[in-house]
């Protein structure tokens, strides 16, 4: 199992340290550095900045939002980043959510599975330098009865095949991701529930495409907080607002994919309560309603030995790249969390 890091959103308050964290991860042998985007910083600019100042670590979008870019523009950006980084780019895609898609981009959040499939097909065509001609329900290239003609990407990407990932949570999305992508970007993954919530639908998708899980990258992101095992409860409390935001407030009341995931992990009653309180304005109450086990099972908390045990559980469940978000109030604390990650991987016998 390999390790990655996720810098999250640029502008979230730790910008001064993020580049130093990426550089340290590069030195420690981390496999990939991901960056996110929502309606603030864009991921492409951050990844170019990181790639220019690192040597070995891959850089990846987690995610480029599908409603934000035409698929051919995404192919251009991915190919450019792959060329500039010397073949170190990984393309992660996702549909975002209804509030961002419709409120920020003005793109209707409908038929996300069909939209994703078409998008991926066009992106792959363009990145492989085929002449792009496509007729679908969501995109038609070139436009009919006009001056447009099928065009071919003029830039030669560094590699013939740029790895393509999809952020997936729900069973149908996971199955399609297994079918059409090279990897899956996951959030709030509990090793104990990974088979039924994630791996099984991914495997079904791979089988539909006539493939196995061999070579497919299962890539969850987990916060990592280093501390004494006796302080695990306090460490977990640090992530209550983070968990409450996703389980309670991400998306709309009817379309919160993270809330549904918590329910599939056995927290049906708690997930409903968390969402009701969060959307009702009681964010502290929502955070307090989160069961400790839900946080502990979806984070890496405690000593290096405890984290190593959790890494073994994730590897046994099918994770191939474990992405961590190193927690800390200072750069030194975040670097210590990075080093704890590599030490834990070695103690777990997974390096």
VOTOR-865643 format. One record per residue (C-alpha): residue number from 1; residue in three letters; x, y, z. Coordinates in steps of 0.2 Angstrom, whole numbers. Example, Ala and Ser with C-alpha at 12.3 -4.5 7.8 and 13.67 -1.06 7.14 Angstrom:
<pts>
vexke: 1; seti: ala; x: 62; y: -22; z: 39 $
vexke: 2; seti: ser; x: 68; y: -5; z: 36 $
</pts>
This chain:
<pts>
vexke: 1; seti: unk; x: 0; y: 0; z: 0 $
vexke: 2; seti: unk; x: 6; y: 17; z: -4 $
vexke: 3; seti: unk; x: 3; y: 34; z: 4 $
vexke: 4; seti: unk; x: -3; y: 50; z: -2 $
vexke: 5; seti: unk; x: -7; y: 67; z: 5 $
vexke: 6; seti: unk; x: -22; y: 79; z: 2 $
vexke: 7; seti: unk; x: -19; y: 98; z: 4 $
vexke: 8; seti: unk; x: -37; y: 101; z: 3 $
vexke: 9; seti: unk; x: -43; y: 119; z: -2 $
vexke: 10; seti: unk; x: -30; y: 132; z: -5 $
vexke: 11; seti: unk; x: -36; y: 147; z: 6 $
vexke: 12; seti: unk; x: -42; y: 137; z: 20 $
vexke: 13; seti: unk; x: -30; y: 145; z: 32 $
vexke: 14; seti: unk; x: -14; y: 134; z: 30 $
vexke: 15; seti: unk; x: -8; y: 141; z: 14 $
vexke: 16; seti: unk; x: 9; y: 146; z: 21 $
vexke: 17; seti: unk; x: 13; y: 128; z: 26 $
vexke: 18; seti: unk; x: 5; y: 118; z: 12 $
vexke: 19; seti: unk; x: 20; y: 119; z: 0 $
vexke: 20; seti: unk; x: 32; y: 115; z: 14 $
vexke: 21; seti: unk; x: 21; y: 100; z: 18 $
vexke: 22; seti: unk; x: 21; y: 94; z: 0 $
vexke: 23; seti: unk; x: 40; y: 96; z: -1 $
vexke: 24; seti: unk; x: 42; y: 85; z: 15 $
vexke: 25; seti: unk; x: 30; y: 72; z: 8 $
vexke: 26; seti: unk; x: 40; y: 72; z: -8 $
vexke: 27; seti: unk; x: 56; y: 69; z: 2 $
vexke: 28; seti: unk; x: 48; y: 55; z: 13 $
vexke: 29; seti: unk; x: 43; y: 45; z: -3 $
vexke: 30; seti: unk; x: 24; y: 49; z: -3 $
vexke: 31; seti: unk; x: 16; y: 43; z: -19 $
vexke: 32; seti: unk; x: 4; y: 57; z: -23 $
vexke: 33; seti: unk; x: -1; y: 75; z: -18 $
vexke: 34; seti: unk; x: -19; y: 79; z: -21 $
vexke: 35; seti: unk; x: -28; y: 96; z: -21 $
vexke: 36; seti: unk; x: -46; y: 100; z: -20 $
vexke: 37; seti: unk; x: -58; y: 113; z: -27 $
vexke: 38; seti: unk; x: -76; y: 119; z: -23 $
vexke: 39; seti: unk; x: -80; y: 137; z: -26 $
vexke: 40; seti: unk; x: -63; y: 145; z: -20 $
vexke: 41; seti: unk; x: -46; y: 140; z: -26 $
vexke: 42; seti: unk; x: -45; y: 130; z: -42 $
vexke: 43; seti: unk; x: -35; y: 114; z: -41 $
vexke: 44; seti: unk; x: -25; y: 116; z: -57 $
vexke: 45; seti: unk; x: -16; y: 131; z: -52 $
vexke: 46; seti: unk; x: -11; y: 124; z: -35 $
vexke: 47; seti: unk; x: -5; y: 107; z: -43 $
vexke: 48; seti: unk; x: 6; y: 117; z: -56 $
vexke: 49; seti: unk; x: 13; y: 127; z: -41 $
vexke: 50; seti: unk; x: 17; y: 111; z: -31 $
vexke: 51; seti: unk; x: 24; y: 101; z: -46 $
vexke: 52; seti: unk; x: 36; y: 115; z: -50 $
vexke: 53; seti: unk; x: 44; y: 114; z: -33 $
vexke: 54; seti: unk; x: 44; y: 95; z: -30 $
vexke: 55; seti: unk; x: 54; y: 81; z: -39 $
vexke: 56; seti: unk; x: 46; y: 64; z: -37 $
vexke: 57; seti: unk; x: 28; y: 65; z: -30 $
vexke: 58; seti: unk; x: 14; y: 64; z: -42 $
vexke: 59; seti: unk; x: 1; y: 78; z: -41 $
vexke: 60; seti: unk; x: -18; y: 74; z: -43 $
vexke: 61; seti: unk; x: -34; y: 83; z: -44 $
vexke: 62; seti: unk; x: -46; y: 78; z: -30 $
vexke: 63; seti: unk; x: -56; y: 84; z: -39 $
vexke: 64; seti: unk; x: -58; y: 94; z: -55 $
vexke: 65; seti: unk; x: -77; y: 97; z: -55 $
vexke: 66; seti: unk; x: -86; y: 91; z: -70 $
vexke: 67; seti: unk; x: -98; y: 106; z: -71 $
vexke: 68; seti: unk; x: -84; y: 118; z: -70 $
vexke: 69; seti: unk; x: -76; y: 113; z: -87 $
vexke: 70; seti: unk; x: -80; y: 107; z: -104 $
vexke: 71; seti: unk; x: -72; y: 90; z: -106 $
vexke: 72; seti: unk; x: -60; y: 95; z: -119 $
vexke: 73; seti: unk; x: -54; y: 109; z: -108 $
vexke: 74; seti: unk; x: -51; y: 96; z: -94 $
vexke: 75; seti: unk; x: -41; y: 85; z: -107 $
vexke: 76; seti: unk; x: -30; y: 101; z: -111 $
vexke: 77; seti: unk; x: -27; y: 105; z: -93 $
vexke: 78; seti: unk; x: -23; y: 87; z: -88 $
vexke: 79; seti: unk; x: -11; y: 85; z: -103 $
vexke: 80; seti: unk; x: -3; y: 101; z: -99 $
vexke: 81; seti: unk; x: 0; y: 97; z: -81 $
vexke: 82; seti: unk; x: 7; y: 80; z: -86 $
vexke: 83; seti: unk; x: 19; y: 88; z: -98 $
vexke: 84; seti: unk; x: 25; y: 101; z: -86 $
vexke: 85; seti: unk; x: 27; y: 89; z: -71 $
vexke: 86; seti: unk; x: 37; y: 76; z: -82 $
vexke: 87; seti: unk; x: 23; y: 63; z: -81 $
vexke: 88; seti: unk; x: 17; y: 65; z: -63 $
vexke: 89; seti: unk; x: -1; y: 70; z: -65 $
vexke: 90; seti: unk; x: -16; y: 60; z: -60 $
vexke: 91; seti: unk; x: -34; y: 66; z: -66 $
vexke: 92; seti: unk; x: -47; y: 65; z: -53 $
vexke: 93; seti: unk; x: -65; y: 70; z: -58 $
vexke: 94; seti: unk; x: -82; y: 72; z: -49 $
vexke: 95; seti: unk; x: -99; y: 79; z: -52 $
vexke: 96; seti: unk; x: -98; y: 90; z: -36 $
vexke: 97; seti: unk; x: -115; y: 93; z: -28 $
vexke: 98; seti: unk; x: -132; y: 101; z: -33 $
vexke: 99; seti: unk; x: -129; y: 117; z: -23 $
vexke: 100; seti: unk; x: -112; y: 120; z: -31 $
vexke: 101; seti: unk; x: -116; y: 114; z: -48 $
vexke: 102; seti: unk; x: -132; y: 124; z: -50 $
vexke: 103; seti: unk; x: -128; y: 139; z: -38 $
vexke: 104; seti: unk; x: -110; y: 142; z: -44 $
vexke: 105; seti: unk; x: -108; y: 135; z: -61 $
vexke: 106; seti: unk; x: -126; y: 136; z: -67 $
vexke: 107; seti: unk; x: -126; y: 118; z: -73 $
vexke: 108; seti: unk; x: -141; y: 108; z: -69 $
vexke: 109; seti: unk; x: -137; y: 93; z: -57 $
vexke: 110; seti: unk; x: -146; y: 80; z: -67 $
vexke: 111; seti: unk; x: -142; y: 62; z: -73 $
vexke: 112; seti: unk; x: -124; y: 63; z: -64 $
vexke: 113; seti: unk; x: -120; y: 45; z: -70 $
vexke: 114; seti: unk; x: -123; y: 47; z: -88 $
vexke: 115; seti: unk; x: -115; y: 64; z: -88 $
vexke: 116; seti: unk; x: -99; y: 57; z: -80 $
vexke: 117; seti: unk; x: -99; y: 43; z: -92 $
vexke: 118; seti: unk; x: -100; y: 54; z: -107 $
vexke: 119; seti: unk; x: -87; y: 66; z: -100 $
vexke: 120; seti: unk; x: -74; y: 53; z: -97 $
vexke: 121; seti: unk; x: -76; y: 46; z: -114 $
vexke: 122; seti: unk; x: -73; y: 63; z: -122 $
vexke: 123; seti: unk; x: -58; y: 67; z: -110 $
vexke: 124; seti: unk; x: -50; y: 50; z: -114 $
vexke: 125; seti: unk; x: -53; y: 53; z: -133 $
vexke: 126; seti: unk; x: -45; y: 70; z: -132 $
vexke: 127; seti: unk; x: -30; y: 65; z: -121 $
vexke: 128; seti: unk; x: -26; y: 50; z: -133 $
vexke: 129; seti: unk; x: -25; y: 63; z: -147 $
vexke: 130; seti: unk; x: -40; y: 56; z: -157 $
vexke: 131; seti: unk; x: -50; y: 68; z: -167 $
vexke: 132; seti: unk; x: -64; y: 72; z: -156 $
vexke: 133; seti: unk; x: -81; y: 68; z: -163 $
vexke: 134; seti: unk; x: -95; y: 64; z: -151 $
vexke: 135; seti: unk; x: -114; y: 62; z: -150 $
vexke: 136; seti: unk; x: -121; y: 60; z: -133 $
vexke: 137; seti: unk; x: -136; y: 66; z: -123 $
vexke: 138; seti: unk; x: -125; y: 80; z: -114 $
vexke: 139; seti: unk; x: -112; y: 84; z: -127 $
vexke: 140; seti: unk; x: -111; y: 84; z: -146 $
vexke: 141; seti: unk; x: -94; y: 88; z: -154 $
vexke: 142; seti: unk; x: -93; y: 96; z: -166 $
vexke: 143; seti: unk; x: -110; y: 106; z: -165 $
vexke: 144; seti: unk; x: -121; y: 101; z: -180 $
vexke: 145; seti: unk; x: -124; y: 112; z: -195 $
vexke: 146; seti: unk; x: -110; y: 124; z: -190 $
vexke: 147; seti: unk; x: -92; y: 128; z: -195 $
vexke: 148; seti: unk; x: -84; y: 117; z: -181 $
vexke: 149; seti: unk; x: -74; y: 102; z: -186 $
vexke: 150; seti: unk; x: -67; y: 87; z: -177 $
vexke: 151; seti: unk; x: -50; y: 93; z: -169 $
vexke: 152; seti: unk; x: -35; y: 84; z: -162 $
vexke: 153; seti: unk; x: -26; y: 90; z: -146 $
vexke: 154; seti: unk; x: -10; y: 98; z: -152 $
vexke: 155; seti: unk; x: 0; y: 95; z: -136 $
vexke: 156; seti: unk; x: 8; y: 78; z: -134 $
vexke: 157; seti: unk; x: 5; y: 73; z: -116 $
vexke: 158; seti: unk; x: 21; y: 66; z: -107 $
vexke: 159; seti: unk; x: 12; y: 49; z: -106 $
vexke: 160; seti: unk; x: 0; y: 39; z: -118 $
vexke: 161; seti: unk; x: -11; y: 35; z: -103 $
vexke: 162; seti: unk; x: -14; y: 48; z: -89 $
vexke: 163; seti: unk; x: -22; y: 39; z: -74 $
vexke: 164; seti: unk; x: -41; y: 44; z: -72 $
vexke: 165; seti: unk; x: -50; y: 43; z: -55 $
vexke: 166; seti: unk; x: -68; y: 47; z: -51 $
vexke: 167; seti: unk; x: -74; y: 53; z: -34 $
vexke: 168; seti: unk; x: -88; y: 41; z: -29 $
vexke: 169; seti: unk; x: -98; y: 37; z: -14 $
vexke: 170; seti: unk; x: -115; y: 29; z: -19 $
vexke: 171; seti: unk; x: -116; y: 11; z: -25 $
vexke: 172; seti: unk; x: -121; y: 15; z: -43 $
vexke: 173; seti: unk; x: -107; y: 28; z: -45 $
vexke: 174; seti: unk; x: -95; y: 16; z: -37 $
vexke: 175; seti: unk; x: -100; y: 2; z: -50 $
vexke: 176; seti: unk; x: -98; y: 14; z: -64 $
vexke: 177; seti: unk; x: -81; y: 20; z: -58 $
vexke: 178; seti: unk; x: -75; y: 3; z: -57 $
vexke: 179; seti: unk; x: -81; y: 1; z: -75 $
vexke: 180; seti: unk; x: -74; y: 16; z: -83 $
vexke: 181; seti: unk; x: -60; y: 23; z: -72 $
vexke: 182; seti: unk; x: -42; y: 18; z: -66 $
vexke: 183; seti: unk; x: -45; y: 22; z: -48 $
vexke: 184; seti: unk; x: -58; y: 28; z: -35 $
vexke: 185; seti: unk; x: -57; y: 43; z: -24 $
vexke: 186; seti: unk; x: -66; y: 40; z: -7 $
vexke: 187; seti: unk; x: -70; y: 49; z: 8 $
vexke: 188; seti: unk; x: -76; y: 44; z: 26 $
vexke: 189; seti: unk; x: -71; y: 26; z: 22 $
vexke: 190; seti: unk; x: -72; y: 14; z: 37 $
vexke: 191; seti: unk; x: -61; y: -2; z: 35 $
vexke: 192; seti: unk; x: -73; y: -12; z: 44 $
vexke: 193; seti: unk; x: -87; y: -8; z: 31 $
vexke: 194; seti: unk; x: -77; y: -5; z: 15 $
vexke: 195; seti: unk; x: -81; y: -22; z: 7 $
vexke: 196; seti: unk; x: -100; y: -19; z: 7 $
vexke: 197; seti: unk; x: -100; y: -1; z: 5 $
vexke: 198; seti: unk; x: -86; y: 1; z: -8 $
vexke: 199; seti: unk; x: -76; y: -13; z: -14 $
vexke: 200; seti: unk; x: -91; y: -24; z: -19 $
vexke: 201; seti: unk; x: -99; y: -11; z: -31 $
vexke: 202; seti: unk; x: -82; y: -7; z: -38 $
vexke: 203; seti: unk; x: -78; y: -25; z: -41 $
vexke: 204; seti: unk; x: -95; y: -27; z: -50 $
vexke: 205; seti: unk; x: -90; y: -13; z: -61 $
vexke: 206; seti: unk; x: -73; y: -20; z: -65 $
vexke: 207; seti: unk; x: -82; y: -37; z: -69 $
vexke: 208; seti: unk; x: -94; y: -28; z: -81 $
vexke: 209; seti: unk; x: -79; y: -21; z: -90 $
vexke: 210; seti: unk; x: -71; y: -38; z: -91 $
vexke: 211; seti: unk; x: -57; y: -33; z: -78 $
vexke: 212; seti: unk; x: -52; y: -38; z: -61 $
vexke: 213; seti: unk; x: -47; y: -26; z: -46 $
vexke: 214; seti: unk; x: -29; y: -29; z: -51 $
vexke: 215; seti: unk; x: -21; y: -12; z: -55 $
vexke: 216; seti: unk; x: -36; y: -2; z: -50 $
vexke: 217; seti: unk; x: -32; y: 11; z: -37 $
vexke: 218; seti: unk; x: -43; y: 12; z: -21 $
vexke: 219; seti: unk; x: -38; y: 28; z: -14 $
vexke: 220; seti: unk; x: -47; y: 35; z: 2 $
vexke: 221; seti: unk; x: -43; y: 51; z: 11 $
vexke: 222; seti: unk; x: -42; y: 50; z: 30 $
vexke: 223; seti: unk; x: -36; y: 64; z: 43 $
vexke: 224; seti: unk; x: -22; y: 58; z: 53 $
vexke: 225; seti: unk; x: -19; y: 65; z: 71 $
vexke: 226; seti: unk; x: -4; y: 60; z: 81 $
vexke: 227; seti: unk; x: -5; y: 58; z: 99 $
vexke: 228; seti: unk; x: -6; y: 46; z: 114 $
vexke: 229; seti: unk; x: -18; y: 32; z: 113 $
vexke: 230; seti: unk; x: -26; y: 38; z: 130 $
vexke: 231; seti: unk; x: -30; y: 54; z: 121 $
vexke: 232; seti: unk; x: -39; y: 46; z: 106 $
vexke: 233; seti: unk; x: -56; y: 53; z: 112 $
vexke: 234; seti: unk; x: -49; y: 71; z: 112 $
vexke: 235; seti: unk; x: -41; y: 68; z: 95 $
vexke: 236; seti: unk; x: -58; y: 62; z: 88 $
vexke: 237; seti: unk; x: -67; y: 77; z: 95 $
vexke: 238; seti: unk; x: -55; y: 88; z: 85 $
vexke: 239; seti: unk; x: -64; y: 81; z: 69 $
vexke: 240; seti: unk; x: -82; y: 83; z: 75 $
vexke: 241; seti: unk; x: -85; y: 99; z: 65 $
vexke: 242; seti: unk; x: -77; y: 92; z: 50 $
vexke: 243; seti: unk; x: -88; y: 76; z: 51 $
vexke: 244; seti: unk; x: -104; y: 86; z: 55 $
vexke: 245; seti: unk; x: -101; y: 97; z: 40 $
vexke: 246; seti: unk; x: -101; y: 82; z: 28 $
vexke: 247; seti: unk; x: -114; y: 71; z: 36 $
vexke: 248; seti: unk; x: -125; y: 85; z: 41 $
vexke: 249; seti: unk; x: -123; y: 100; z: 30 $
vexke: 250; seti: unk; x: -115; y: 94; z: 13 $
vexke: 251; seti: unk; x: -127; y: 95; z: -2 $
vexke: 252; seti: unk; x: -145; y: 97; z: 0 $
vexke: 253; seti: unk; x: -157; y: 88; z: 13 $
vexke: 254; seti: unk; x: -162; y: 76; z: -1 $
vexke: 255; seti: unk; x: -145; y: 74; z: -9 $
vexke: 256; seti: unk; x: -132; y: 72; z: 4 $
vexke: 257; seti: unk; x: -121; y: 57; z: -1 $
vexke: 258; seti: unk; x: -111; y: 57; z: 15 $
vexke: 259; seti: unk; x: -126; y: 56; z: 25 $
vexke: 260; seti: unk; x: -132; y: 41; z: 15 $
vexke: 261; seti: unk; x: -114; y: 33; z: 17 $
vexke: 262; seti: unk; x: -115; y: 35; z: 36 $
vexke: 263; seti: unk; x: -132; y: 26; z: 36 $
vexke: 264; seti: unk; x: -125; y: 12; z: 26 $
vexke: 265; seti: unk; x: -112; y: 10; z: 39 $
vexke: 266; seti: unk; x: -125; y: 7; z: 52 $
vexke: 267; seti: unk; x: -128; y: 25; z: 59 $
vexke: 268; seti: unk; x: -146; y: 27; z: 52 $
vexke: 269; seti: unk; x: -153; y: 36; z: 67 $
vexke: 270; seti: unk; x: -138; y: 46; z: 71 $
vexke: 271; seti: unk; x: -136; y: 52; z: 53 $
vexke: 272; seti: unk; x: -154; y: 59; z: 52 $
vexke: 273; seti: unk; x: -151; y: 68; z: 69 $
vexke: 274; seti: unk; x: -135; y: 75; z: 64 $
vexke: 275; seti: unk; x: -142; y: 82; z: 48 $
vexke: 276; seti: unk; x: -158; y: 89; z: 56 $
vexke: 277; seti: unk; x: -148; y: 98; z: 69 $
vexke: 278; seti: unk; x: -135; y: 105; z: 56 $
vexke: 279; seti: unk; x: -148; y: 111; z: 44 $
vexke: 280; seti: unk; x: -158; y: 118; z: 58 $
vexke: 281; seti: unk; x: -143; y: 129; z: 63 $
vexke: 282; seti: unk; x: -137; y: 119; z: 78 $
vexke: 283; seti: unk; x: -120; y: 115; z: 72 $
vexke: 284; seti: unk; x: -113; y: 112; z: 89 $
vexke: 285; seti: unk; x: -127; y: 100; z: 93 $
vexke: 286; seti: unk; x: -124; y: 91; z: 76 $
vexke: 287; seti: unk; x: -106; y: 89; z: 81 $
vexke: 288; seti: unk; x: -110; y: 82; z: 98 $
vexke: 289; seti: unk; x: -122; y: 69; z: 90 $
vexke: 290; seti: unk; x: -109; y: 61; z: 80 $
vexke: 291; seti: unk; x: -104; y: 44; z: 88 $
vexke: 292; seti: unk; x: -86; y: 43; z: 93 $
vexke: 293; seti: unk; x: -84; y: 26; z: 83 $
vexke: 294; seti: unk; x: -90; y: 35; z: 67 $
vexke: 295; seti: unk; x: -75; y: 47; z: 69 $
vexke: 296; seti: unk; x: -63; y: 34; z: 75 $
vexke: 297; seti: unk; x: -66; y: 22; z: 61 $
vexke: 298; seti: unk; x: -64; y: 35; z: 47 $
vexke: 299; seti: unk; x: -48; y: 43; z: 54 $
vexke: 300; seti: unk; x: -31; y: 38; z: 59 $
vexke: 301; seti: unk; x: -29; y: 43; z: 77 $
vexke: 302; seti: unk; x: -16; y: 40; z: 91 $
vexke: 303; seti: unk; x: 1; y: 33; z: 92 $
vexke: 304; seti: unk; x: 11; y: 26; z: 77 $
vexke: 305; seti: unk; x: 7; y: 8; z: 83 $
vexke: 306; seti: unk; x: -11; y: 12; z: 83 $
vexke: 307; seti: unk; x: -11; y: 20; z: 66 $
vexke: 308; seti: unk; x: -1; y: 5; z: 59 $
vexke: 309; seti: unk; x: -14; y: -7; z: 65 $
vexke: 310; seti: unk; x: -27; y: 4; z: 56 $
vexke: 311; seti: unk; x: -17; y: 4; z: 40 $
vexke: 312; seti: unk; x: -16; y: -15; z: 41 $
vexke: 313; seti: unk; x: -35; y: -15; z: 42 $
vexke: 314; seti: unk; x: -37; y: -4; z: 27 $
vexke: 315; seti: unk; x: -24; y: -14; z: 16 $
vexke: 316; seti: unk; x: -33; y: -30; z: 21 $
vexke: 317; seti: unk; x: -49; y: -22; z: 15 $
vexke: 318; seti: unk; x: -42; y: -17; z: -2 $
vexke: 319; seti: unk; x: -35; y: 0; z: -1 $
vexke: 320; seti: unk; x: -20; y: 2; z: -12 $
vexke: 321; seti: unk; x: -16; y: 21; z: -9 $
vexke: 322; seti: unk; x: -20; y: 28; z: 8 $
vexke: 323; seti: unk; x: -21; y: 47; z: 7 $
vexke: 324; seti: unk; x: -19; y: 56; z: 23 $
vexke: 325; seti: unk; x: -23; y: 74; z: 28 $
vexke: 326; seti: unk; x: -10; y: 78; z: 41 $
vexke: 327; seti: unk; x: -18; y: 87; z: 56 $
vexke: 328; seti: unk; x: -9; y: 100; z: 66 $
vexke: 329; seti: unk; x: -10; y: 118; z: 72 $
vexke: 330; seti: unk; x: 8; y: 121; z: 66 $
vexke: 331; seti: unk; x: 19; y: 116; z: 52 $
vexke: 332; seti: unk; x: 30; y: 106; z: 64 $
vexke: 333; seti: unk; x: 14; y: 96; z: 70 $
vexke: 334; seti: unk; x: 9; y: 93; z: 52 $
vexke: 335; seti: unk; x: 26; y: 87; z: 47 $
vexke: 336; seti: unk; x: 27; y: 76; z: 62 $
vexke: 337; seti: unk; x: 10; y: 68; z: 56 $
vexke: 338; seti: unk; x: 18; y: 65; z: 39 $
vexke: 339; seti: unk; x: 33; y: 56; z: 47 $
vexke: 340; seti: unk; x: 21; y: 46; z: 58 $
vexke: 341; seti: unk; x: 12; y: 40; z: 42 $
vexke: 342; seti: unk; x: 28; y: 33; z: 34 $
vexke: 343; seti: unk; x: 34; y: 26; z: 51 $
vexke: 344; seti: unk; x: 17; y: 17; z: 53 $
vexke: 345; seti: unk; x: 17; y: 10; z: 36 $
vexke: 346; seti: unk; x: 34; y: 2; z: 39 $
vexke: 347; seti: unk; x: 28; y: -5; z: 56 $
vexke: 348; seti: unk; x: 13; y: -12; z: 47 $
vexke: 349; seti: unk; x: 24; y: -21; z: 35 $
vexke: 350; seti: unk; x: 16; y: -12; z: 20 $
vexke: 351; seti: unk; x: 30; y: -1; z: 14 $
</pts>
